[in-house]
Amino acid sequence: MSFVLHCPHCGPREVYEFRYGGQIVSPPVVRNLPGVQHERWYHRHGCKQWLAAERNVTTNEVLSVRSLEGEAG
Ligand SMILES: [Zn+2]
């Protein structure tokens, strides 16, 4: 499994640079898209920031990435 996450600080990077931080159960923005999951990712080889990504888990398409800086986790 390989895909690119567009880090808001570093730009597009391979997923290998990130550490998966689990699914976000209650996203701030709820969308009714099938297969779309909200996940935390930690950019361990980049800015060392926590990010929130919207990913379609059936196609591995990353829909959006935003910073989780300043949010309780
Ligand atoms: Zn980054």
N, CA, C, O and the ligand as a Tripos MOL2 file, in Angstrom:
@<TRIPOS>MOLECULE
protein
  293   291    74     0     0
PROTEIN
NO_CHARGES

@<TRIPOS>ATOM
      1 N           0.8470   -1.1860    0.0000 N.3       1 MET1
      2 CA          0.0000    0.0000    0.0000 C.3       1 MET1
      3 C           0.8810    1.2340    0.0000 C.2       1 MET1
      4 O           1.7350    1.3910    0.8730 O.2       1 MET1
      5 N           0.6830    2.1000   -0.9620 N.am      2 SER2
      6 CA          1.4790    3.3280   -1.0480 C.3       2 SER2
      7 C           0.6170    4.4540   -1.5800 C.2       2 SER2
      8 O          -0.1330    4.2910   -2.5430 O.2       2 SER2
      9 N           0.7380    5.5790   -0.9410 N.am      3 PHE3
     10 CA          0.0720    6.7670   -1.4510 C.3       3 PHE3
     11 C           0.8090    7.9940   -0.9270 C.2       3 PHE3
     12 O           1.7030    7.8900   -0.0870 O.2       3 PHE3
     13 N           0.4150    9.1540   -1.4410 N.am      4 VAL4
     14 CA          1.0910   10.3980   -1.1010 C.3       4 VAL4
     15 C           0.1740   11.2300   -0.2170 C.2       4 VAL4
     16 O          -1.0060   11.4170   -0.5160 O.2       4 VAL4
     17 N           0.7430   11.7260    0.8800 N.am      5 LEU5
     18 CA          0.0290   12.6570    1.7390 C.3       5 LEU5
     19 C           0.5840   14.0610    1.4930 C.2       5 LEU5
     20 O           1.7970   14.2710    1.5250 O.2       5 LEU5
     21 N          -0.3000   15.0040    1.2510 N.am      6 HIS6
     22 CA          0.1190   16.3810    1.0130 C.3       6 HIS6
     23 C           0.2000   17.1160    2.3490 C.2       6 HIS6
     24 O          -0.7850   17.6850    2.8190 O.2       6 HIS6
     25 N           1.3770   17.0970    2.9490 N.am      7 CYS7
     26 CA          1.5830   17.7750    4.2220 C.3       7 CYS7
     27 C           1.4310   19.2800    4.0290 C.2       7 CYS7
     28 O           2.0390   19.8490    3.1220 O.2       7 CYS7
     29 N           0.6250   19.9370    4.8730 N.am      8 PRO8
     30 CA          0.4550   21.3880    4.7200 C.3       8 PRO8
     31 C           1.7380   22.1660    5.0020 C.2       8 PRO8
     32 O           1.8450   23.3350    4.6320 O.2       8 PRO8
     33 N           2.7110   21.5310    5.6540 N.am      9 HIS9
     34 CA          3.9740   22.2010    5.9680 C.3       9 HIS9
     35 C           5.0650   21.8530    4.9560 C.2       9 HIS9
     36 O           5.8920   22.7020    4.6240 O.2       9 HIS9
     37 N           5.0740   20.6210    4.4680 N.am     10 CYS10
     38 CA          6.2040   20.1080    3.6820 C.3      10 CYS10
     39 C           5.8450   19.8180    2.2290 C.2      10 CYS10
     40 O           6.7400   19.6220    1.4070 O.2      10 CYS10
     41 N           4.5670   19.7860    1.8950 N.am     11 GLY11
     42 CA          4.1700   19.4290    0.5460 C.3      11 GLY11
     43 C           3.9240   17.9350    0.4250 C.2      11 GLY11
     44 O           3.8700   17.2340    1.4350 O.2      11 GLY11
     45 N           3.7730   17.4350   -0.8100 N.am     12 PRO12
     46 CA          3.4730   16.0210   -1.0200 C.3      12 PRO12
     47 C           4.6350   15.1210   -0.6330 C.2      12 PRO12
     48 O           5.7580   15.3160   -1.0990 O.2      12 PRO12
     49 N           4.3700   14.1370    0.2170 N.am     13 ARG13
     50 CA          5.3920   13.1990    0.6690 C.3      13 ARG13
     51 C           4.8120   11.7860    0.6660 C.2      13 ARG13
     52 O           3.6130   11.5840    0.8560 O.2      13 ARG13
     53 N           5.7010   10.8160    0.4450 N.am     14 GLU14
     54 CA          5.2850    9.4140    0.4890 C.3      14 GLU14
     55 C           4.7980    9.0520    1.8990 C.2      14 GLU14
     56 O           5.2640    9.6030    2.8970 O.2      14 GLU14
     57 N           3.8760    8.1380    1.9470 N.am     15 VAL15
     58 CA          3.2720    7.7540    3.2160 C.3      15 VAL15
     59 C           4.2950    7.1380    4.1740 C.2      15 VAL15
     60 O           4.0740    7.1100    5.3850 O.2      15 VAL15
     61 N           5.4230    6.6400    3.6290 N.am     16 TYR16
     62 CA          6.4500    6.0270    4.4760 C.3      16 TYR16
     63 C           7.0740    7.0320    5.4440 C.2      16 TYR16
     64 O           7.6680    6.6390    6.4480 O.2      16 TYR16
     65 N           6.9410    8.3310    5.1460 N.am     17 GLU17
     66 CA          7.5070    9.3480    6.0310 C.3      17 GLU17
     67 C           6.6280    9.5960    7.2550 C.2      17 GLU17
     68 O           7.0270   10.2870    8.1920 O.2      17 GLU17
     69 N           5.4200    9.0170    7.2280 N.am     18 PHE18
     70 CA          4.4500    9.3080    8.2710 C.3      18 PHE18
     71 C           4.2050    8.0810    9.1480 C.2      18 PHE18
     72 O           4.4220    6.9420    8.7340 O.2      18 PHE18
     73 N           3.7540    8.3450   10.3520 N.am     19 ARG19
     74 CA          3.3090    7.2810   11.2330 C.3      19 ARG19
     75 C           1.8020    7.4100   11.4170 C.2      19 ARG19
     76 O           1.2810    8.4850   11.7110 O.2      19 ARG19
     77 N           1.1230    6.2880   11.2370 N.am     20 TYR20
     78 CA         -0.3270    6.2700   11.3690 C.3      20 TYR20
     79 C          -0.7170    6.4550   12.8310 C.2      20 TYR20
     80 O          -0.1740    5.7930   13.7150 O.2      20 TYR20
     81 N          -1.6530    7.3510   13.0740 N.am     21 GLY21
     82 CA         -2.0310    7.6570   14.4490 C.3      21 GLY21
     83 C          -3.4410    7.2610   14.7990 C.2      21 GLY21
     84 O          -3.9360    7.6270   15.8650 O.2      21 GLY21
     85 N          -4.1000    6.5230   13.9330 N.am     22 GLY22
     86 CA         -5.4290    6.0290   14.2470 C.3      22 GLY22
     87 C          -6.5310    6.8480   13.6200 C.2      22 GLY22
     88 O          -6.3200    7.9550   13.1240 O.2      22 GLY22
     89 N          -7.7090    6.2710   13.6600 N.am     23 GLN23
     90 CA         -8.8680    6.9180   13.0590 C.3      23 GLN23
     91 C          -9.4400    7.9700   13.9960 C.2      23 GLN23
     92 O          -9.4730    7.7780   15.2110 O.2      23 GLN23
     93 N          -9.8860    9.0760   13.4300 N.am     24 ILE24
     94 CA        -10.5650   10.1130   14.1970 C.3      24 ILE24
     95 C         -12.0550    9.8030   14.1670 C.2      24 ILE24
     96 O         -12.6930    9.8160   13.1150 O.2      24 ILE24
     97 N         -12.5930    9.5250   15.3580 N.am     25 VAL25
     98 CA        -13.9680    9.0280   15.4090 C.3      25 VAL25
     99 C         -14.9750   10.1490   15.1810 C.2      25 VAL25
    100 O         -15.9860    9.9460   14.5080 O.2      25 VAL25
    101 N         -14.7080   11.3290   15.7350 N.am     26 SER26
    102 CA        -15.6490   12.4290   15.6000 C.3      26 SER26
    103 C         -14.9850   13.5850   14.8580 C.2      26 SER26
    104 O         -14.4410   14.4940   15.4850 O.2      26 SER26
    105 N         -15.0270   13.5540   13.5520 N.am     27 PRO27
    106 CA        -14.3640   14.6100   12.7830 C.3      27 PRO27
    107 C         -15.1080   15.9260   12.9230 C.2      27 PRO27
    108 O         -16.3250   15.9420   13.1080 O.2      27 PRO27
    109 N         -14.3680   17.0430   12.8360 N.am     28 PRO28
    110 CA        -15.0230   18.3520   12.9210 C.3      28 PRO28
    111 C         -15.9740   18.5940   11.7600 C.2      28 PRO28
    112 O         -16.9990   19.2610   11.9060 O.2      28 PRO28
    113 N         -15.6260   18.0500   10.6250 N.am     29 VAL29
    114 CA        -16.4850   18.2110    9.4470 C.3      29 VAL29
    115 C         -16.9710   16.8250    9.0390 C.2      29 VAL29
    116 O         -16.1770   15.9680    8.6510 O.2      29 VAL29
    117 N         -18.2520   16.6190    9.1270 N.am     30 VAL30
    118 CA        -18.8200   15.3180    8.7970 C.3      30 VAL30
    119 C         -19.3020   15.3350    7.3490 C.2      30 VAL30
    120 O         -20.0950   16.1880    6.9490 O.2      30 VAL30
    121 N         -18.8120   14.3900    6.5870 N.am     31 ARG31
    122 CA        -19.2530   14.2750    5.1960 C.3      31 ARG31
    123 C         -19.8340   12.8870    4.9830 C.2      31 ARG31
    124 O         -19.4060   11.9140    5.6030 O.2      31 ARG31
    125 N         -20.7900   12.8170    4.1200 N.am     32 ASN32
    126 CA        -21.4420   11.5480    3.8540 C.3      32 ASN32
    127 C         -20.8780   10.8960    2.5960 C.2      32 ASN32
    128 O         -21.6010   10.6430    1.6320 O.2      32 ASN32
    129 N         -19.5910   10.6330    2.6210 N.am     33 LEU33
    130 CA        -18.9570    9.9970    1.4830 C.3      33 LEU33
    131 C         -18.6220    8.5510    1.8360 C.2      33 LEU33
    132 O         -18.0010    8.3030    2.8700 O.2      33 LEU33
    133 N         -19.0180    7.5970    1.0020 N.am     34 PRO34
    134 CA        -18.7440    6.1960    1.3060 C.3      34 PRO34
    135 C         -17.2580    5.8910    1.2470 C.2      34 PRO34
    136 O         -16.5690    6.2820    0.3050 O.2      34 PRO34
    137 N         -16.7700    5.1900    2.2610 N.am     35 GLY35
    138 CA        -15.3840    4.7530    2.2650 C.3      35 GLY35
    139 C         -14.3990    5.7790    2.7670 C.2      35 GLY35
    140 O         -13.2080    5.4860    2.8820 O.2      35 GLY35
    141 N         -14.8720    6.9950    3.0750 N.am     36 VAL36
    142 CA        -13.9500    8.0400    3.5120 C.3      36 VAL36
    143 C         -13.7680    7.9720    5.0220 C.2      36 VAL36
    144 O         -14.7320    7.9520    5.7880 O.2      36 VAL36
    145 N         -12.5070    7.9390    5.4240 N.am     37 GLN37
    146 CA        -12.1460    7.8070    6.8230 C.3      37 GLN37
    147 C         -11.2560    8.9840    7.2210 C.2      37 GLN37
    148 O         -10.4250    9.4380    6.4350 O.2      37 GLN37
    149 N         -11.4370    9.4670    8.4380 N.am     38 HIS38
    150 CA        -10.5910   10.5420    8.9660 C.3      38 HIS38
    151 C          -9.5140    9.9130    9.8410 C.2      38 HIS38
    152 O          -9.8130    9.1450   10.7550 O.2      38 HIS38
    153 N          -8.2640   10.2450    9.5530 N.am     39 GLU39
    154 CA         -7.1420    9.6090   10.2420 C.3      39 GLU39
    155 C          -6.1290   10.6420   10.7110 C.2      39 GLU39
    156 O          -5.9820   11.7160   10.1280 O.2      39 GLU39
    157 N          -5.4290   10.2760   11.7950 N.am     40 ARG40
    158 CA         -4.2910   11.0720   12.2470 C.3      40 ARG40
    159 C          -3.0210   10.5010   11.6640 C.2      40 ARG40
    160 O          -2.8480    9.2840   11.6010 O.2      40 ARG40
    161 N          -2.1200   11.3940   11.2310 N.am     41 TRP41
    162 CA         -0.8050   10.9920   10.7320 C.3      41 TRP41
    163 C           0.2500   11.9030   11.3460 C.2      41 TRP41
    164 O           0.0620   13.1160   11.4420 O.2      41 TRP41
    165 N           1.3530   11.3050   11.7570 N.am     42 TYR42
    166 CA          2.4550   12.0600   12.3410 C.3      42 TYR42
    167 C           3.6020   12.0990   11.3370 C.2      42 TYR42
    168 O           4.0790   11.0510   10.9040 O.2      42 TYR42
    169 N           4.0530   13.3040   10.9610 N.am     43 HIS43
    170 CA          5.1090   13.4300    9.9570 C.3      43 HIS43
    171 C           6.4700   13.2830   10.6400 C.2      43 HIS43
    172 O           7.1360   14.2700   10.9500 O.2      43 HIS43
    173 N           6.8590   12.0460   10.8640 N.am     44 ARG44
    174 CA          8.0460   11.7590   11.6710 C.3      44 ARG44
    175 C           9.3350   12.1260   10.9390 C.2      44 ARG44
    176 O          10.3240   12.4580   11.5920 O.2      44 ARG44
    177 N           9.3580   12.0780    9.5990 N.am     45 HIS45
    178 CA         10.5600   12.4250    8.8470 C.3      45 HIS45
    179 C          10.4640   13.8220    8.2340 C.2      45 HIS45
    180 O          11.2400   14.1650    7.3420 O.2      45 HIS45
    181 N           9.5260   14.6140    8.7050 N.am     46 GLY46
    182 CA          9.3660   15.9480    8.1510 C.3      46 GLY46
    183 C           9.2370   16.9780    9.2650 C.2      46 GLY46
    184 O          10.1660   17.1970   10.0420 O.2      46 GLY46
    185 N           8.0650   17.6070    9.3260 N.am     47 CYS47
    186 CA          7.8610   18.7230   10.2470 C.3      47 CYS47
    187 C           7.5570   18.2620   11.6680 C.2      47 CYS47
    188 O           7.4650   19.0850   12.5780 O.2      47 CYS47
    189 N           7.4000   16.9470   11.8680 N.am     48 LYS48
    190 CA          7.0890   16.3790   13.1860 C.3      48 LYS48
    191 C           5.8120   17.0000   13.7640 C.2      48 LYS48
    192 O           5.7320   17.3250   14.9490 O.2      48 LYS48
    193 N           4.8310   17.1490   12.8940 N.am     49 GLN49
    194 CA          3.5280   17.6550   13.2990 C.3      49 GLN49
    195 C           2.4800   16.5820   13.0750 C.2      49 GLN49
    196 O           2.6150   15.7360   12.1920 O.2      49 GLN49
    197 N           1.4270   16.6300   13.8930 N.am     50 TRP50
    198 CA          0.2840   15.7550   13.6890 C.3      50 TRP50
    199 C          -0.6450   16.3560   12.6560 C.2      50 TRP50
    200 O          -0.9340   17.5520   12.6870 O.2      50 TRP50
    201 N          -1.1100   15.5280   11.7470 N.am     51 LEU51
    202 CA         -1.9880   15.9570   10.6730 C.3      51 LEU51
    203 C          -3.2840   15.1630   10.7230 C.2      51 LEU51
    204 O          -3.3270   14.0550   11.2570 O.2      51 LEU51
    205 N          -4.3320   15.7360   10.1650 N.am     52 ALA52
    206 CA         -5.6030   15.0370   10.0020 C.3      52 ALA52
    207 C          -5.8700   14.8900    8.5180 C.2      52 ALA52
    208 O          -5.9130   15.8750    7.7820 O.2      52 ALA52
    209 N          -6.0500   13.6450    8.0810 N.am     53 ALA53
    210 CA         -6.2670   13.3790    6.6680 C.3      53 ALA53
    211 C          -7.6280   12.7420    6.4500 C.2      53 ALA53
    212 O          -8.0980   11.9440    7.2620 O.2      53 ALA53
    213 N          -8.2440   13.1070    5.3490 N.am     54 GLU54
    214 CA         -9.4410   12.4180    4.8660 C.3      54 GLU54
    215 C          -8.9900   11.4600    3.7780 C.2      54 GLU54
    216 O          -8.4400   11.8850    2.7620 O.2      54 GLU54
    217 N          -9.2200   10.1730    3.9820 N.am     55 ARG55
    218 CA         -8.7530    9.2030    3.0010 C.3      55 ARG55
    219 C          -9.8740    8.2340    2.6490 C.2      55 ARG55
    220 O         -10.5920    7.7360    3.5160 O.2      55 ARG55
    221 N         -10.0000    7.9850    1.3510 N.am     56 ASN56
    222 CA        -10.9130    6.9410    0.8980 C.3      56 ASN56
    223 C         -10.1790    5.6090    1.0310 C.2      56 ASN56
    224 O          -9.2300    5.3400    0.2960 O.2      56 ASN56
    225 N         -10.6240    4.7820    1.9710 N.am     57 VAL57
    226 CA         -9.8770    3.5710    2.2990 C.3      57 VAL57
    227 C         -10.0400    2.4850    1.2420 C.2      57 VAL57
    228 O          -9.3100    1.4940    1.2690 O.2      57 VAL57
    229 N         -10.9660    2.6460    0.3250 N.am     58 THR58
    230 CA        -11.1130    1.6520   -0.7330 C.3      58 THR58
    231 C         -10.2240    1.9610   -1.9300 C.2      58 THR58
    232 O          -9.7860    1.0480   -2.6300 O.2      58 THR58
    233 N          -9.9520    3.2530   -2.1710 N.am     59 THR59
    234 CA         -9.1220    3.6260   -3.3210 C.3      59 THR59
    235 C          -7.7680    4.1840   -2.9020 C.2      59 THR59
    236 O          -6.9100    4.4030   -3.7570 O.2      59 THR59
    237 N          -7.5490    4.4230   -1.5850 N.am     60 ASN60
    238 CA         -6.3470    5.0800   -1.0590 C.3      60 ASN60
    239 C          -6.1720    6.4960   -1.5790 C.2      60 ASN60
    240 O          -5.0690    7.0420   -1.5550 O.2      60 ASN60
    241 N          -7.2510    7.0820   -2.0450 N.am     61 GLU61
    242 CA         -7.1820    8.4710   -2.4730 C.3      61 GLU61
    243 C          -7.2730    9.3920   -1.2580 C.2      61 GLU61
    244 O          -8.2210    9.3050   -0.4780 O.2      61 GLU61
    245 N          -6.2910   10.2690   -1.1020 N.am     62 VAL62
    246 CA         -6.2890   11.2250   -0.0010 C.3      62 VAL62
    247 C          -7.0010   12.4870   -0.4540 C.2      62 VAL62
    248 O          -6.5750   13.1450   -1.4030 O.2      62 VAL62
    249 N          -8.0880   12.8210    0.2290 N.am     63 LEU63
    250 CA         -8.9400   13.9220   -0.2120 C.3      63 LEU63
    251 C          -8.4550   15.2570    0.3480 C.2      63 LEU63
    252 O          -8.5160   16.2800   -0.3330 O.2      63 LEU63
    253 N          -7.9770   15.2420    1.5820 N.am     64 SER64
    254 CA         -7.5060   16.4900    2.1710 C.3      64 SER64
    255 C          -6.5820   16.1670    3.3330 C.2      64 SER64
    256 O          -6.6850   15.1080    3.9530 O.2      64 SER64
    257 N          -5.6750   17.0990    3.6190 N.am     65 VAL65
    258 CA         -4.7940   16.9890    4.7840 C.3      65 VAL65
    259 C          -4.7350   18.3670    5.4280 C.2      65 VAL65
    260 O          -4.5430   19.3750    4.7480 O.2      65 VAL65
    261 N          -4.9010   18.3960    6.7460 N.am     66 ARG66
    262 CA         -4.7690   19.6680    7.4440 C.3      66 ARG66
    263 C          -3.9840   19.4470    8.7350 C.2      66 ARG66
    264 O          -3.8300   18.3170    9.1990 O.2      66 ARG66
    265 N          -3.5040   20.5190    9.2910 N.am     67 SER67
    266 CA         -2.7030   20.4310   10.4950 C.3      67 SER67
    267 C          -3.6010   20.2130   11.7120 C.2      67 SER67
    268 O          -4.7040   20.7520   11.7970 O.2      67 SER67
    269 N          -3.0960   19.4040   12.6550 N.am     68 LEU68
    270 CA         -3.8020   19.2100   13.9260 C.3      68 LEU68
    271 C          -3.1530   20.0180   15.0320 C.2      68 LEU68
    272 O          -3.4780   19.8350   16.2050 O.2      68 LEU68
    273 N          -2.2410   20.9090   14.6780 N.am     69 GLU69
    274 CA         -1.5150   21.6850   15.6600 C.3      69 GLU69
    275 C          -2.4790   22.4910   16.5150 C.2      69 GLU69
    276 O          -3.3610   23.1790   16.0020 O.2      69 GLU69
    277 N          -2.2990   22.3940   17.8130 N.am     70 GLY70
    278 CA         -3.1330   23.1650   18.7190 C.3      70 GLY70
    279 C          -4.4200   22.5020   19.1110 C.2      70 GLY70
    280 O          -5.1700   23.0280   19.9320 O.2      70 GLY70
    281 N          -4.6930   21.3300   18.5220 N.am     71 GLU71
    282 CA         -5.9180   20.6290   18.8620 C.3      71 GLU71
    283 C          -5.6190   19.5180   19.8480 C.2      71 GLU71
    284 O          -4.5610   18.8930   19.7770 O.2      71 GLU71
    285 N          -6.5220   19.2700   20.7520 N.am     72 ALA72
    286 CA         -6.3570   18.1890   21.7160 C.3      72 ALA72
    287 C          -6.5110   16.8580   20.9960 C.2      72 ALA72
    288 O          -7.3620   16.7030   20.1200 O.2      72 ALA72
    289 N          -5.6870   15.9160   21.3750 N.am     73 GLY73
    290 CA         -5.7330   14.7020   20.6360 C.3      73 GLY73
    291 C          -5.9810   13.4830   21.4180 C.2      73 GLY73
    292 O          -6.0360   12.3890   20.8560 O.2      73 GLY73
    293 ZN          5.3290   17.7840    7.2160 Zn       74 ZN74
@<TRIPOS>BOND
     1     1     2 1
     2     2     3 1
     3     3     4 2
     4     3     5 am
     5     5     6 1
     6     6     7 1
     7     7     8 2
     8     7     9 am
     9     9    10 1
    10    10    11 1
    11    11    12 2
    12    11    13 am
    13    13    14 1
    14    14    15 1
    15    15    16 2
    16    15    17 am
    17    17    18 1
    18    18    19 1
    19    19    20 2
    20    19    21 am
    21    21    22 1
    22    22    23 1
    23    23    24 2
    24    23    25 am
    25    25    26 1
    26    26    27 1
    27    27    28 2
    28    27    29 am
    29    29    30 1
    30    30    31 1
    31    31    32 2
    32    31    33 am
    33    33    34 1
    34    34    35 1
    35    35    36 2
    36    35    37 am
    37    37    38 1
    38    38    39 1
    39    39    40 2
    40    39    41 am
    41    41    42 1
    42    42    43 1
    43    43    44 2
    44    43    45 am
    45    45    46 1
    46    46    47 1
    47    47    48 2
    48    47    49 am
    49    49    50 1
    50    50    51 1
    51    51    52 2
    52    51    53 am
    53    53    54 1
    54    54    55 1
    55    55    56 2
    56    55    57 am
    57    57    58 1
    58    58    59 1
    59    59    60 2
    60    59    61 am
    61    61    62 1
    62    62    63 1
    63    63    64 2
    64    63    65 am
    65    65    66 1
    66    66    67 1
    67    67    68 2
    68    67    69 am
    69    69    70 1
    70    70    71 1
    71    71    72 2
    72    71    73 am
    73    73    74 1
    74    74    75 1
    75    75    76 2
    76    75    77 am
    77    77    78 1
    78    78    79 1
    79    79    80 2
    80    79    81 am
    81    81    82 1
    82    82    83 1
    83    83    84 2
    84    83    85 am
    85    85    86 1
    86    86    87 1
    87    87    88 2
    88    87    89 am
    89    89    90 1
    90    90    91 1
    91    91    92 2
    92    91    93 am
    93    93    94 1
    94    94    95 1
    95    95    96 2
    96    95    97 am
    97    97    98 1
    98    98    99 1
    99    99   100 2
   100    99   101 am
   101   101   102 1
   102   102   103 1
   103   103   104 2
   104   103   105 am
   105   105   106 1
   106   106   107 1
   107   107   108 2
   108   107   109 am
   109   109   110 1
   110   110   111 1
   111   111   112 2
   112   111   113 am
   113   113   114 1
   114   114   115 1
   115   115   116 2
   116   115   117 am
   117   117   118 1
   118   118   119 1
   119   119   120 2
   120   119   121 am
   121   121   122 1
   122   122   123 1
   123   123   124 2
   124   123   125 am
   125   125   126 1
   126   126   127 1
   127   127   128 2
   128   127   129 am
   129   129   130 1
   130   130   131 1
   131   131   132 2
   132   131   133 am
   133   133   134 1
   134   134   135 1
   135   135   136 2
   136   135   137 am
   137   137   138 1
   138   138   139 1
   139   139   140 2
   140   139   141 am
   141   141   142 1
   142   142   143 1
   143   143   144 2
   144   143   145 am
   145   145   146 1
   146   146   147 1
   147   147   148 2
   148   147   149 am
   149   149   150 1
   150   150   151 1
   151   151   152 2
   152   151   153 am
   153   153   154 1
   154   154   155 1
   155   155   156 2
   156   155   157 am
   157   157   158 1
   158   158   159 1
   159   159   160 2
   160   159   161 am
   161   161   162 1
   162   162   163 1
   163   163   164 2
   164   163   165 am
   165   165   166 1
   166   166   167 1
   167   167   168 2
   168   167   169 am
   169   169   170 1
   170   170   171 1
   171   171   172 2
   172   171   173 am
   173   173   174 1
   174   174   175 1
   175   175   176 2
   176   175   177 am
   177   177   178 1
   178   178   179 1
   179   179   180 2
   180   179   181 am
   181   181   182 1
   182   182   183 1
   183   183   184 2
   184   183   185 am
   185   185   186 1
   186   186   187 1
   187   187   188 2
   188   187   189 am
   189   189   190 1
   190   190   191 1
   191   191   192 2
   192   191   193 am
   193   193   194 1
   194   194   195 1
   195   195   196 2
   196   195   197 am
   197   197   198 1
   198   198   199 1
   199   199   200 2
   200   199   201 am
   201   201   202 1
   202   202   203 1
   203   203   204 2
   204   203   205 am
   205   205   206 1
   206   206   207 1
   207   207   208 2
   208   207   209 am
   209   209   210 1
   210   210   211 1
   211   211   212 2
   212   211   213 am
   213   213   214 1
   214   214   215 1
   215   215   216 2
   216   215   217 am
   217   217   218 1
   218   218   219 1
   219   219   220 2
   220   219   221 am
   221   221   222 1
   222   222   223 1
   223   223   224 2
   224   223   225 am
   225   225   226 1
   226   226   227 1
   227   227   228 2
   228   227   229 am
   229   229   230 1
   230   230   231 1
   231   231   232 2
   232   231   233 am
   233   233   234 1
   234   234   235 1
   235   235   236 2
   236   235   237 am
   237   237   238 1
   238   238   239 1
   239   239   240 2
   240   239   241 am
   241   241   242 1
   242   242   243 1
   243   243   244 2
   244   243   245 am
   245   245   246 1
   246   246   247 1
   247   247   248 2
   248   247   249 am
   249   249   250 1
   250   250   251 1
   251   251   252 2
   252   251   253 am
   253   253   254 1
   254   254   255 1
   255   255   256 2
   256   255   257 am
   257   257   258 1
   258   258   259 1
   259   259   260 2
   260   259   261 am
   261   261   262 1
   262   262   263 1
   263   263   264 2
   264   263   265 am
   265   265   266 1
   266   266   267 1
   267   267   268 2
   268   267   269 am
   269   269   270 1
   270   270   271 1
   271   271   272 2
   272   271   273 am
   273   273   274 1
   274   274   275 1
   275   275   276 2
   276   275   277 am
   277   277   278 1
   278   278   279 1
   279   279   280 2
   280   279   281 am
   281   281   282 1
   282   282   283 1
   283   283   284 2
   284   283   285 am
   285   285   286 1
   286   286   287 1
   287   287   288 2
   288   287   289 am
   289   289   290 1
   290   290   291 1
   291   291   292 2
@<TRIPOS>SUBSTRUCTURE
     1 MET1         2 RESIDUE 1 A MET
     2 SER2         6 RESIDUE 1 A SER
     3 PHE3        10 RESIDUE 1 A PHE
     4 VAL4        14 RESIDUE 1 A VAL
     5 LEU5        18 RESIDUE 1 A LEU
     6 HIS6        22 RESIDUE 1 A HIS
     7 CYS7        26 RESIDUE 1 A CYS
     8 PRO8        30 RESIDUE 1 A PRO
     9 HIS9        34 RESIDUE 1 A HIS
    10 CYS10       38 RESIDUE 1 A CYS
    11 GLY11       42 RESIDUE 1 A GLY
    12 PRO12       46 RESIDUE 1 A PRO
    13 ARG13       50 RESIDUE 1 A ARG
    14 GLU14       54 RESIDUE 1 A GLU
    15 VAL15       58 RESIDUE 1 A VAL
    16 TYR16       62 RESIDUE 1 A TYR
    17 GLU17       66 RESIDUE 1 A GLU
    18 PHE18       70 RESIDUE 1 A PHE
    19 ARG19       74 RESIDUE 1 A ARG
    20 TYR20       78 RESIDUE 1 A TYR
    21 GLY21       82 RESIDUE 1 A GLY
    22 GLY22       86 RESIDUE 1 A GLY
    23 GLN23       90 RESIDUE 1 A GLN
    24 ILE24       94 RESIDUE 1 A ILE
    25 VAL25       98 RESIDUE 1 A VAL
    26 SER26      102 RESIDUE 1 A SER
    27 PRO27      106 RESIDUE 1 A PRO
    28 PRO28      110 RESIDUE 1 A PRO
    29 VAL29      114 RESIDUE 1 A VAL
    30 VAL30      118 RESIDUE 1 A VAL
    31 ARG31      122 RESIDUE 1 A ARG
    32 ASN32      126 RESIDUE 1 A ASN
    33 LEU33      130 RESIDUE 1 A LEU
    34 PRO34      134 RESIDUE 1 A PRO
    35 GLY35      138 RESIDUE 1 A GLY
    36 VAL36      142 RESIDUE 1 A VAL
    37 GLN37      146 RESIDUE 1 A GLN
    38 HIS38      150 RESIDUE 1 A HIS
    39 GLU39      154 RESIDUE 1 A GLU
    40 ARG40      158 RESIDUE 1 A ARG
    41 TRP41      162 RESIDUE 1 A TRP
    42 TYR42      166 RESIDUE 1 A TYR
    43 HIS43      170 RESIDUE 1 A HIS
    44 ARG44      174 RESIDUE 1 A ARG
    45 HIS45      178 RESIDUE 1 A HIS
    46 GLY46      182 RESIDUE 1 A GLY
    47 CYS47      186 RESIDUE 1 A CYS
    48 LYS48      190 RESIDUE 1 A LYS
    49 GLN49      194 RESIDUE 1 A GLN
    50 TRP50      198 RESIDUE 1 A TRP
    51 LEU51      202 RESIDUE 1 A LEU
    52 ALA52      206 RESIDUE 1 A ALA
    53 ALA53      210 RESIDUE 1 A ALA
    54 GLU54      214 RESIDUE 1 A GLU
    55 ARG55      218 RESIDUE 1 A ARG
    56 ASN56      222 RESIDUE 1 A ASN
    57 VAL57      226 RESIDUE 1 A VAL
    58 THR58      230 RESIDUE 1 A THR
    59 THR59      234 RESIDUE 1 A THR
    60 ASN60      238 RESIDUE 1 A ASN
    61 GLU61      242 RESIDUE 1 A GLU
    62 VAL62      246 RESIDUE 1 A VAL
    63 LEU63      250 RESIDUE 1 A LEU
    64 SER64      254 RESIDUE 1 A SER
    65 VAL65      258 RESIDUE 1 A VAL
    66 ARG66      262 RESIDUE 1 A ARG
    67 SER67      266 RESIDUE 1 A SER
    68 LEU68      270 RESIDUE 1 A LEU
    69 GLU69      274 RESIDUE 1 A GLU
    70 GLY70      278 RESIDUE 1 A GLY
    71 GLU71      282 RESIDUE 1 A GLU
    72 ALA72      286 RESIDUE 1 A ALA
    73 GLY73      290 RESIDUE 1 A GLY
    74 ZN74       293 GROUP 0 **** ****
